[in-house]
Amino acid sequence: MVITKGVWLVLLTLGVAYSADAGVVAPKKRYRVTWEERDGRIDSDSVCADHKNGSIAYRECRSYAIDYFHAQCHKHREGVESSVGAKREKERTLRDKFCNIADRFYP
């Protein structure tokens, strides 16, 4: 079993990072979303584990993590369709990782 860690800074106003809306106001808060991966899959219990369990920061982090996972799933699904060769395989791996967690992660 291979265990790795992922860290992403997720903006609370995810529309800025993932929406085509140009008129969205810049976010005021940011959360560092962390997770561990086992055999190429994100461990849902490890998402935002660096925040105190039950805290507002923990709940908000996990809430926005799901939006991030869905956005990454969509991004890499499109990447699979628009790429070839080794890049396509990398996109497929990322798509599988993020779509898998997006489908089963409920904060």
N, C-alpha and C positions, 0 to 999 in steps of 0.2 A: 504494500500500500504506500502510495506517495502522498505526502501531506505538504501542501504549499499554503501560503497566505496571500490574500488579495486585499488591497487597500485602494479606496477611491474617495475622493472628496466630492460629495454630492451636495448640490445647491438646494436649499429648501424650496426655492421657487424654480422647480425643474423646468418650467416653461422656457426659461432663459437658455437652458442647456439643450433641450430636446424638442422644442417647438419651433414651428416656422413663424410664430407670432413675433413681429418686430416691435410691437408696442409694449412688451412686458417690462415692468419696472425691475431694476436690478435687485437681487436677493439681499437680505440683511443678515441671515444666518447661514452657516455652513456646517455640515457634519462630515466627519471622517467615517466612512462606512468601511468596516473591515470584515473579513471572513476567512475561513480556512477551507481548503479544497482537499478532498480525498479522492484519489484516482480520477482526477479531472472533473469532479463534481463539487459544487459549493455545498458545504455543510450548513444547512439552514439554522441549526442551533448556534452556530458560531457567528452569525451575522450580527454585527454591532456589539459583540461581546466585550469590547473595551469600554463600553458605557455601563454604568451601574444598572443592573437588572431592575426593571420597574420604574426607573427614573423617567422624567419627561424627555430628556435627551435620548435615552434608549428607545422609548416608544416612537419619538419622531424620526430617529435614525432608521429604525426598522420600517416605518411607514414609507419613508422616502427611498429606502433601499429597493422596495418592490417596484417603484416607478423606474428606478435606475435599471433593474434587471429586465423589465419589460422593454425599455428603450434600447438596451444592448441586444436583446433578443431580436428586435425589429431591425436594428442596424446590421447585425451579422447575417440575418436572413436575407437581407438585400445584398450584402456582400457576397454571399454564396452564389446568388443569381447573376451577379455582374463580374465575377472573376473566374480565372481558369488556373489549372495547374496547382502548384504548391500553395499559392495564395488562396485558392478555393478551399483546399483542405484545411488551412489554418482558419479561414472564416467558418467552415463547417464545424470545426472543433469548438470555436467560440460560440457559435450559434447554439450548438447542443448544450454547452455548459450554461449559458444564460437563459435559454428557453426552458431548460429543465427546471432551474430554480424558480423562474417566473411562474411556471405552471403549478408548483407545489409549495411556494412560500406564502404564508398568510400570517402577517404580523399581529 
